[in-house]
Amino acid sequence: MRKPILVLQYPDPRQGRTVAIATTRSPKALRSFKEAVLEEARLEAMGWDDLLGDYDEVLDLQDRLEIERLEKLFELVIPEEDGEDSR
């Protein structure tokens, strides 16, 4: 399998695109990114809907499926610990 690359991009409104500023293949950086994205998705899925009495079953299902999708993709692309740090 190909190794993933983490890319930091910055928006360039003049060009209407993003500019790649830096890249890394660091397993530690990739795992940190994975955890940050999953945490953000979980927090967003919790939302304020329940507290505000505005619960929507369809949107709740969509959020949960998105988290599952991300978890499965990340597990394939960025496994937990596989000894790559020593390479």
N, C-alpha and C positions, 0 to 999 in steps of 0.2 A: 504494500500500500504506500502511496505517496505521503510524504510528511507535510503536515499543514504549516502554513505561514501566517503569523499574526501581523497585521499591517495597521499602523497608525495613519489615519487620513485626516486631512484638514480641508474644510470647504473653501473653494476659491470662487466666490460669486461672480467675479469678472469673467471667468471661463465657463461658469455654470457646471462645474464638476468638482471632484475632490482631488487633492494632491497627496500622494504617498510621501510621508515624512520619514518613516522608519519602519523596518521589518525585523522580525525575530522568529526563530524556530525553537527557542528555548522551551523545553517541556514545562519548566516551572511557570513561565509567563503564560503559556497556553492553558495550563491547569487553572491558574488564577483567573484568567479571562473566562474560562468555562464556568467556574464557580460564581463569578460576578454576574454573568448573563443569566444563569439559572436562578440565582437569588433575586435578581431584578424581576424576572418573569413570575416567580412565586409571589413576590410582594405585590406586583401589579394585579395578579389573579385574585389576591385577597381583597384588594380594593376597599372601597367604602360603601359598596352597594348594600351589603347586609346591614350595616349600621344605619344607613339612611332609609332603609325599608324599600330600596329600589332594586331588589334582587331580580335577576333575569336568568332563568335556567339555560337558555340558549347561549348567552354570552359566557356563563359559568362553564359550560361544557366546552366551548371554544377555547377558553383560557386553559383548562385542564389538558385538552388535547395538544395545545401548543407546547405546554411544558413537557408532556410525554414525548413529543416529536423532537424537541431540543435535547432532552436527556438521551434519547436513542442515537441521534446524530452525533452528539458530543462523545458518547461512549465509543462509537466507531472511530471518530477522527482524533479524539484526545483521550486515550485510556488513562485510568487513574495513575498508577505507578508501574512503569515497565522498565526501569533501569536506564532510561535514555539520558538521565542527568550526567552519567559518568562518561558519555561519548563525546 
